[in-house]
Amino acid sequence: MASKASRWASNDDEDDAAAAAKIKKEKEEKKKRLKAEKARQQLQLEAERQAAQQPQAQQPQSQDDDRDRPMKRRRLSPEQPNPPTPAATSSDSSKLLRFESGAFGRSRDVEEYDKLNDIEEGAYGFVARARHVSSGRIVALKRLKLDAKARGGLPVTGLREIQILKDCRHRNVVQLREVVTSRLENIFLVLEFVEHDLKSILEDMPEPFLASEIKTLLLQLASGVAYLHDHWILHRDLKTSNLLLNNRGQLKIADFGMARYVGDPPPQLTQLVVTLWYRAPELLLGASRYGQAIDMWSVGCIFGELLTREPLLQGKNEVDELSKIFALCGIPTDESWPGFRRLPNAKGLRLPPKTGGGGGGGGSQIRAKFPLLTAAGVELLGGLLALDPEKRPTAKQVLEHEYFKQDPRPKQEAMFPTFPSKAGQEKRRRRNDTPNAPVRGQQVKELGAVDFSGIFAGREAEERGGGFSLRMV
């Protein structure tokens, strides 16, 4: 028997057919819209491409049209080799300007240099003369002394020296060319080679420098120190063995193992800096905050050494150094050096009583020690060796001092005498009589109670001059 059809079947078939027809119609309308939009975009792109290809000369416009149209912006960014399509430009309208910059790379190997001879060993490295294999250029190789206790093996003094030398560009500061390494993990600084150091010249020259030559050397030293101080750098170990002189009369400051950047006001620093014979009195008395004045004291010691050809203040230890400073520069008082008693090592000092004016008291003896120096020269040297650091002139003030404007005028560098180069011929002899710079981490000595009351004993009985001085013209 045939089954009877449901009475709901006809209604379901009609609803499904209507829904399918509606969906099909919506799809066709969507396709038409997408096709029309695509055609419109293609026409727009074609029109923009044709407008861009037409030369500007073929598009004459009236002045009225130019007046109505807004001005074009000038193109400030460089042309790209492959200009993007208008579609890409519209999708990414903002572009970043990128600037070329140097990249970090591997250091070259020290094997690219042939070692010729040793020059000298310092407190922070060994220096040798070498030749670059490919170019034949003569350089100075300084091998840094590595610290096994430091993390990474490289002491902070070596990092500071590399950083400061890379930042410095001055004719009176030695130039760092590059940093090279070896397979044994040694680090070498490749420096420009300079034939002499001032200490060796002073020891070997038969006659002292002329006054005009001393002025030239002192001007160059002050110029280099002024550059360092302008860039917030304290050298902290200025001495004649760290001043190089080439055969063209040009002086260069070297050995930045103890140098560092400082701010204003300066931070709390160690007082165990500067070689003993060139160390300022405030450092010997334990000052932990100091500035440019400690370098200027060293400049004054170098000035005196150029005049006498020997170090000016050759103390055996800190106490002996202080006694020589007080004997030459005078006994500090609250008037000459306000507040010096507040320094850590000054509280236990026994100083001779203040005497009245006259010849043999505790005043400065610079005039008596340098009788042939002009009045302006004595004023400059006395200012550099002032006990109070606030009274010492800055490097810029030294450059403008009257001493350099008097006759004899500073000699031109091209007229400077030449000397045989020890660094270029043989290993320089070790100068055991000259103390080395302090080593980082060394224990600071406390002076304790020291008696300086007898350093002027017998001075009243010394023979005095006639009270006049000759001035060189």
C-alpha positions as CSV (number, residue, x, y, z in Angstrom):
1,M,0.0,0.0,0.0
2,A,1.4,3.3,-1.0
3,S,2.4,5.7,1.8
4,K,0.5,8.9,2.1
5,A,2.6,12.1,1.7
6,S,2.8,14.5,4.7
7,R,0.8,17.6,4.5
8,W,3.9,19.7,5.6
9,A,6.2,18.5,2.8
10,S,5.0,21.0,0.1
11,N,5.5,24.0,2.4
12,D,9.1,23.0,3.4
13,D,10.2,22.6,-0.2
14,E,8.9,26.0,-1.1
15,D,10.7,27.7,1.8
16,D,14.0,26.0,1.0
17,A,13.8,27.0,-2.6
18,A,13.1,30.7,-1.7
19,A,16.0,30.8,0.8
20,A,18.4,29.3,-1.8
21,A,17.3,31.8,-4.4
22,K,17.9,34.7,-2.0
23,I,21.4,33.5,-1.1
24,K,22.3,33.1,-4.8
25,K,21.1,36.6,-5.6
26,E,23.1,38.1,-2.7
27,K,26.3,36.4,-3.9
28,E,25.8,37.6,-7.5
29,E,25.3,41.2,-6.3
30,K,28.4,40.9,-4.1
31,K,30.5,39.7,-7.1
32,K,29.2,42.6,-9.2
33,R,30.1,45.1,-6.5
34,L,33.7,43.7,-6.1
35,K,34.2,43.6,-9.9
36,A,33.0,47.2,-10.2
37,E,35.3,48.3,-7.3
38,K,38.3,46.5,-8.8
39,A,37.7,48.1,-12.2
40,R,37.4,51.5,-10.6
41,Q,40.7,51.0,-8.7
42,Q,42.4,49.9,-11.9
43,L,41.2,53.0,-13.8
44,Q,42.4,55.2,-10.9
45,L,45.9,53.6,-10.8
46,E,46.2,53.8,-14.6
47,A,45.3,57.5,-14.5
48,E,47.8,58.2,-11.7
49,R,50.5,56.3,-13.6
50,Q,49.9,58.2,-16.8
51,A,50.0,61.5,-14.9
52,A,53.3,60.6,-13.2
53,Q,54.9,59.6,-16.5
54,Q,54.0,62.9,-18.3
55,P,56.9,65.4,-18.2
56,Q,56.4,68.6,-16.3
57,A,57.0,70.6,-19.5
58,Q,54.0,69.1,-21.2
59,Q,51.6,70.3,-18.5
60,P,51.4,74.1,-19.0
61,Q,49.2,75.7,-16.4
62,S,48.0,79.2,-16.2
63,Q,49.0,81.5,-13.4
64,D,45.5,81.5,-12.1
65,D,45.5,77.7,-11.7
66,D,48.9,77.9,-9.9
67,R,47.5,80.6,-7.6
68,D,44.5,78.4,-6.7
69,R,46.4,75.2,-6.3
70,P,48.2,74.6,-2.9
71,M,52.0,74.7,-3.0
72,K,53.9,71.4,-3.2
73,R,56.1,70.3,-0.3
74,R,59.8,70.1,-1.0
75,R,61.2,66.6,-1.0
76,L,63.7,66.4,1.9
77,S,64.3,62.7,1.9
78,P,66.8,61.1,-0.6
79,E,65.5,59.5,-3.7
80,Q,65.0,55.7,-3.4
81,P,66.5,53.5,-6.1
82,N,63.3,51.6,-6.6
83,P,60.3,53.9,-5.9
84,P,57.3,52.1,-4.4
85,T,54.1,51.8,-6.2
86,P,51.2,54.2,-5.4
87,A,49.3,51.4,-3.8
88,A,52.2,50.6,-1.4
89,T,52.6,54.3,-0.7
90,S,49.0,54.7,0.2
91,S,49.2,51.7,2.5
92,D,52.4,52.9,4.3
93,S,52.4,56.7,4.1
94,S,54.9,57.2,7.0
95,K,58.6,56.3,6.4
96,L,61.5,56.5,8.9
97,L,64.7,58.2,7.9
98,R,67.6,55.9,8.6
99,F,71.1,57.1,9.2
100,E,74.3,55.1,8.5
101,S,76.3,54.3,11.6
102,G,79.4,52.4,12.4
103,A,79.1,48.8,13.5
104,F,81.1,46.9,16.0
105,G,83.6,44.3,14.6
106,R,86.4,42.1,15.7
107,S,89.7,43.6,16.7
108,R,92.6,43.0,14.5
109,D,95.4,40.6,15.6
110,V,98.7,41.9,16.9
111,E,100.4,39.6,14.4
112,E,99.8,42.3,11.8
113,Y,102.6,44.2,13.6
114,D,106.3,43.3,13.8
115,K,107.9,44.2,17.1
116,L,111.2,46.1,16.7
117,N,112.4,46.8,20.2
118,D,111.2,47.4,23.8
119,I,110.9,51.0,24.9
120,E,109.8,51.0,28.6
121,E,107.7,49.4,31.2
122,G,105.3,51.6,33.1
123,A,102.9,51.1,36.0
124,Y,100.1,50.0,33.8
125,G,101.7,48.5,30.7
126,F,104.7,47.6,28.6
127,V,105.6,49.8,25.6
128,A,107.4,48.6,22.5
129,R,108.2,50.0,19.0
130,A,106.6,48.1,16.1
131,R,106.1,48.2,12.4
132,H,102.8,47.6,10.6
133,V,103.4,44.7,8.2
134,S,101.3,45.9,5.2
135,S,101.9,49.7,5.4
136,G,105.3,49.9,7.0
137,R,104.1,52.5,9.4
138,I,106.0,52.8,12.7
139,V,103.8,52.7,15.8
140,A,104.1,52.3,19.6
141,L,102.5,49.1,21.0
142,K,101.3,49.3,24.6
143,R,100.4,46.0,26.2
144,L,98.1,46.5,29.1
145,K,98.8,44.7,32.3
146,L,95.8,42.4,33.0
147,D,94.4,41.9,36.5
148,A,93.5,38.3,37.4
149,K,91.2,39.5,40.1
150,A,89.2,41.8,37.9
151,R,86.1,40.5,36.2
152,G,87.0,39.8,32.6
153,G,90.7,40.3,33.4
154,L,90.8,43.9,32.1
155,P,91.3,46.5,34.9
156,V,89.1,49.6,35.0
157,T,92.2,51.7,34.4
158,G,92.7,50.1,31.0
159,L,89.0,50.6,30.1
160,R,89.3,54.3,31.1
161,E,92.5,54.8,29.1
162,I,90.9,53.3,26.0
163,Q,87.8,55.3,26.3
164,I,89.6,58.6,27.0
165,L,92.1,58.2,24.2
166,K,89.3,57.3,21.7
167,D,87.5,60.5,22.7
168,C,90.5,62.9,22.6
169,R,91.5,64.6,19.3
170,H,94.2,67.3,20.0
171,R,97.6,67.9,18.6
172,N,99.1,67.8,22.1
173,V,97.5,64.5,23.1
174,V,98.9,61.2,21.9
175,Q,96.7,59.6,19.3
176,L,95.2,56.1,19.7
177,R,95.0,54.4,16.3
178,E,93.3,51.1,17.2
179,V,93.1,48.3,19.8
180,V,94.4,44.9,18.8
181,T,94.5,41.5,20.6
182,S,96.5,38.4,20.6
183,R,95.8,34.7,20.8
184,L,97.0,34.7,24.4
185,E,94.2,37.2,25.3
186,N,96.5,40.2,25.7
187,I,95.2,43.6,24.8
188,F,97.5,46.1,22.9
189,L,96.9,49.8,22.3
190,V,98.3,51.0,18.9
191,L,99.6,54.5,19.5
192,E,101.4,57.0,17.3
193,F,105.1,56.7,17.7
194,V,106.9,59.7,19.2
195,E,110.7,59.7,19.3
196,H,111.4,61.0,22.8
197,D,110.1,61.5,26.2
198,L,111.0,64.7,28.0
199,K,112.6,62.9,31.0
200,S,115.2,61.2,28.9
201,I,116.1,64.5,27.0
202,L,116.5,66.4,30.3
203,E,118.8,63.6,31.7
204,D,121.1,63.5,28.6
205,M,121.2,67.0,27.1
206,P,124.5,68.8,27.9
207,E,122.9,72.2,28.3
208,P,119.5,73.1,29.6
209,F,116.7,74.3,27.4
210,L,116.7,78.0,26.5
211,A,114.1,80.2,28.0
212,S,112.3,80.5,24.6
213,E,112.3,76.7,24.3
214,I,110.9,76.3,27.9
215,K,108.1,78.7,27.0
216,T,107.2,76.6,23.9
217,L,107.1,73.4,25.8
218,L,105.1,74.9,28.6
219,L,102.6,76.5,26.2
220,Q,102.0,73.1,24.5
221,L,101.6,71.4,27.8
222,A,99.1,74.0,29.0
223,S,97.2,73.7,25.7
224,G,96.8,69.9,26.0
225,V,95.8,70.2,29.7
226,A,93.3,72.9,28.9
227,Y,91.7,70.6,26.3
228,L,91.5,67.7,28.8
229,H,89.9,69.9,31.4
230,D,87.4,71.4,29.0
231,H,86.3,67.8,28.3
232,W,86.0,67.0,32.1
233,I,89.1,64.8,32.1
234,L,91.7,64.7,34.9
235,H,95.0,63.2,33.9
236,R,96.2,62.6,37.4
237,D,99.8,61.6,36.5
238,L,101.5,64.5,34.7
239,K,105.3,64.2,34.8
240,T,108.1,64.6,32.3
241,S,108.3,60.8,31.6
242,N,104.7,61.0,30.4
243,L,105.3,63.9,28.1
244,L,106.5,62.9,24.6
245,L,108.4,65.1,22.1
246,N,108.9,64.4,18.5
247,N,111.6,65.7,16.1
248,R,109.4,68.5,15.0
249,G,109.2,70.1,18.4
250,Q,105.7,69.0,19.1
251,L,104.9,67.9,22.7
252,K,102.2,65.2,23.4
253,I,100.6,64.1,26.7
254,A,100.7,60.3,27.1
255,D,100.0,57.5,29.6
256,F,96.3,58.0,30.6
257,G,96.3,54.9,32.9
258,M,95.2,57.1,35.9
259,A,93.0,59.5,34.0
260,R,89.3,59.6,34.4
261,Y,86.2,61.7,33.7
262,V,84.8,63.9,36.5
263,G,81.8,66.1,36.9
264,D,81.1,69.4,38.7
265,P,81.2,69.2,41.6
266,P,83.7,66.3,41.4
267,P,82.8,63.0,43.1
268,Q,84.7,61.5,46.0
269,L,87.9,60.1,44.5
270,T,91.0,58.3,45.8
271,Q,93.9,60.5,46.9
272,L,96.4,57.8,45.9
273,V,97.1,59.3,42.5
274,V,99.9,61.1,40.8
275,T,103.6,60.1,41.1
276,L,104.9,61.2,44.5
277,W,107.3,63.9,43.2
278,Y,104.5,65.6,41.3
279,R,101.7,65.1,43.9
280,A,99.8,68.1,45.2
281,P,99.8,68.9,48.9
282,E,96.1,68.4,49.3
283,L,96.4,64.8,48.1
284,L,99.2,64.2,50.5
285,L,97.0,65.5,53.3
286,G,94.2,63.1,52.4
287,A,91.8,65.2,50.3
288,S,89.2,62.9,48.6
289,R,87.5,65.7,46.6
290,Y,89.7,67.5,44.2
291,G,89.6,68.9,40.7
292,Q,91.8,70.4,38.0
293,A,94.1,72.0,40.5
294,I,96.0,68.7,41.1
295,D,97.0,68.7,37.4
296,M,98.1,72.3,37.6
297,W,100.4,71.5,40.5
298,S,102.0,68.9,38.4
299,V,102.4,71.4,35.6
300,G,104.3,73.7,38.1
301,C,106.6,70.8,39.1
302,I,107.3,70.2,35.4
303,F,108.0,73.9,34.9
304,G,110.6,73.9,37.7
305,E,112.1,70.7,36.3
306,L,112.5,72.3,32.9
307,L,114.5,75.1,34.5
308,T,116.8,72.9,36.7
309,R,116.9,69.7,34.6
310,E,116.0,67.6,37.7
311,P,112.8,67.0,39.6
312,L,111.9,69.9,41.8
313,L,110.6,68.0,44.9
314,Q,112.3,64.6,45.3
315,G,110.7,63.3,48.5
316,K,111.5,59.8,49.7
317,N,108.1,59.2,51.1
318,E,104.9,61.2,51.8
319,V,106.2,62.9,54.9
320,D,109.5,63.9,53.2
321,E,107.6,65.1,50.2
322,L,105.5,67.4,52.4
323,S,108.6,68.8,54.2
324,K,110.2,69.6,50.8
325,I,106.9,71.3,49.6
326,F,106.7,73.4,52.8
327,A,110.4,74.3,52.6
328,L,110.0,75.6,49.0
329,C,106.5,77.0,49.1
330,G,106.1,78.1,52.7
331,I,104.3,76.9,55.7
332,P,100.5,76.8,55.3
333,T,98.5,79.1,57.5
334,D,94.8,79.9,57.8
335,E,95.4,83.0,55.7
336,S,97.4,81.3,52.9
337,W,95.3,78.1,52.8
338,P,92.0,78.5,54.5
339,G,90.5,75.3,55.9
340,F,93.6,73.1,55.4
341,R,93.4,71.9,59.0
342,R,90.1,70.1,58.1
343,L,92.0,67.6,55.8
344,P,92.4,64.2,57.3
345,N,96.2,64.1,57.5
346,A,96.6,67.8,58.6
347,K,95.1,67.4,62.0
348,G,98.3,65.9,63.6
349,L,100.9,68.2,61.9
350,R,103.2,70.2,64.1
351,L,104.2,73.3,62.1
352,P,106.8,75.9,63.0
353,P,105.4,79.1,64.5
354,K,104.5,81.9,62.1
355,T,107.4,84.4,62.0
356,G,107.3,88.0,61.1
357,G,108.2,89.3,57.7
358,G,111.7,89.2,56.5
359,G,114.1,86.9,55.0
360,G,114.3,83.6,56.9
361,G,110.7,82.8,57.9
362,G,108.3,80.3,56.5
363,G,107.5,82.0,53.3
364,S,108.0,81.0,49.7
365,Q,111.6,80.4,48.6
366,I,110.8,80.3,44.8
367,R,112.4,83.6,44.1
368,A,115.6,82.5,45.9
369,K,115.8,79.1,44.1
370,F,115.3,80.6,40.6
371,P,117.2,83.9,40.7
372,L,117.5,84.1,36.9
373,L,113.8,83.7,36.3
374,T,111.9,86.9,35.4
375,A,109.4,88.4,37.7
376,A,106.5,87.2,35.5
377,G,108.0,83.7,35.5
378,V,108.3,83.7,39.3
379,E,104.7,84.8,39.5
380,L,103.6,82.0,37.2
381,L,105.6,79.3,39.0
382,G,104.5,80.6,42.4
383,G,100.9,80.5,41.3
384,L,101.1,77.0,40.0
385,L,102.8,75.9,43.2
386,A,100.3,77.7,45.5
387,L,99.5,75.6,48.5
388,D,95.8,76.5,48.3
389,P,94.3,74.7,45.2
390,E,91.8,77.6,44.8
391,K,94.6,80.0,44.1
392,R,96.3,78.1,41.3
393,P,95.6,79.3,37.8
394,T,93.7,77.2,35.3
395,A,95.3,76.0,32.1
396,K,93.5,78.6,30.1
397,Q,94.8,81.3,32.4
398,V,98.4,80.0,32.0
399,L,98.1,80.3,28.2
400,E,97.2,84.0,28.6
401,H,99.9,84.8,31.2
402,E,102.3,87.7,30.8
403,Y,105.3,85.4,31.0
404,F,104.8,84.2,27.4
405,K,104.4,87.7,26.1
406,Q,107.8,88.9,27.3
407,D,111.1,88.5,25.5
408,P,112.5,86.0,24.7
409,R,109.3,84.9,22.9
410,P,108.4,81.2,22.6
411,K,110.5,79.5,19.9
412,Q,108.7,78.2,16.8
413,E,108.3,74.4,16.9
414,A,110.0,74.1,13.5
415,M,113.1,75.7,15.0
416,F,113.3,73.3,17.9
417,P,116.5,71.3,18.3
418,T,116.5,67.5,17.5
419,F,117.9,64.7,19.6
420,P,118.9,61.1,19.0
421,S,115.9,58.8,19.7
422,K,116.5,56.2,22.4
423,A,113.0,54.8,21.8
424,G,113.9,54.1,18.2
425,Q,117.3,52.6,18.7
426,E,117.7,50.7,22.0
427,K,115.8,49.6,25.1
428,R,115.5,52.6,27.4
429,R,117.2,52.0,30.7
430,R,115.1,51.6,33.7
431,R,115.1,54.7,36.0
432,N,115.1,53.2,39.4
433,D,115.5,56.6,41.0
434,T,112.2,57.8,39.7
435,P,109.1,56.5,41.6
436,N,106.3,54.9,39.7
437,A,102.7,56.0,39.7
438,P,100.5,54.6,42.5
439,V,98.9,51.3,41.7
440,R,95.1,51.0,41.9
441,G,94.0,49.3,45.1
442,Q,97.2,50.1,47.0
443,Q,96.7,51.0,50.6
444,V,96.7,54.7,51.5
445,K,99.3,55.6,54.1
446,E,98.2,57.7,57.1
447,L,100.7,60.3,58.1
448,G,99.7,60.5,61.8
449,A,101.4,63.0,64.0
450,V,104.3,64.6,62.1
451,D,106.7,67.3,63.3
452,F,107.6,69.9,60.7
453,S,108.7,72.5,63.2
454,G,112.4,72.1,62.4
455,I,112.4,72.3,58.6
456,F,113.5,76.0,58.7
457,A,116.3,75.6,61.3
458,G,119.4,77.5,60.4
459,R,117.8,79.6,57.6
460,E,118.3,82.8,59.6
461,A,122.1,82.3,59.4
462,E,122.2,81.8,55.7
463,E,123.9,84.4,53.6
464,R,121.5,86.8,51.9
465,G,121.8,88.6,48.6
466,G,121.7,92.3,48.0
467,G,117.9,92.4,47.7
468,F,117.7,92.9,43.9
469,S,117.2,90.6,40.9
470,L,118.2,90.9,37.3
471,R,115.6,90.8,34.7
472,M,116.4,89.1,31.4
473,V,115.4,91.2,28.3
